Amino acid sequence: MTVVHDNLEPTEAKMSATDVSVFYGDKKAIDSVSIDIPTEYVTAFIGPSGCGKSTFLRTLNRMNDTIPTARVEGMIELDGQDIYRSGMDVVQLRARVGMVFQKPNPFPKSIYDNIAYGPKIHGLAEGKDELDAIVEKSLKRAGLWEEVKDRLQDSGTALSGGQQQRLCIARAIAVDPEVILMDEPCSALDPIATAKIEELIAELNGRYAIVIVTHSMQQAARVSQRTAFFHLGKMVEYGRTSDIFTNPHEKRTQDYITGRYG
């Protein structure tokens, strides 16, 4: 049984999942998850390894479509529209719902071209001046501009790991998304780079609906205002981050938070 805390302020859902289940062949990886994702807050998904949090995150921009055996049941809506309906433009969906992966994955192109690629294919810039402006704005929002402004033609893969991850966030921002999904974005980074990504999440909060999957409870407590706890493919509890960490309703949540398993 999922506990959704009833003392949450009413917020408008940017995305809504209703009774979402995910199967890989015959195996059920996610079991009837329902959750609203608001724009106003950072939402964290926590839980032990293999509990389904990344699988569920990937349903929100149809990344599971890339796995031949994956099947999604239930309803996921973006601004009230079913993203799994037939005729949905998945490329357009992934521009609106951007994703940052666990391992930084810049394109093997220049820093400039990493950012300019999306706006070009989506026709967001009229000419080079507009493209330059988008690249600068995206890198500034990702807190990377000062570090790379004199080397925009260098390869994105030549940056440090933390810089590469901020480049990937800038790349996601460049196509003007509405939602940013982050799948353990700091797990490959050192503490200093992690702190920079967390600062960046705080700065982006409110501009985009942000969902972060993290194995670090400390990180969830630092960056999010809403937390969902997943266990064995189910969402056990969802509420204010402060409530989940200090006053969870469910024993399984309590056990995980206090380190009894995980």
QUIHUZI-V223480 format. One record per helix or strand. SS is the DSSP state (A for helix, B for strand). FROM is the first residue (numbers start at 1). LEN is the number of residues. If there is no record, write none. Layout:
SS_FROM_LEN + SS_FROM_LEN
This chain:
B_3_2 + B_13_12 + B_27_12 + B_42_5 + A_53_7 + A_63_4 + B_70_9 + B_81_2 + A_90_7 + B_97_4 + B_110_1 + A_111_11 + A_128_14 + A_145_4 + B_155_1 + A_156_3 + A_161_14 + B_179_5 + A_191_14 + B_205_1 + B_208_6 + A_217_7 + B_226_6 + B_234_7 + A_241_6 + A_251_7
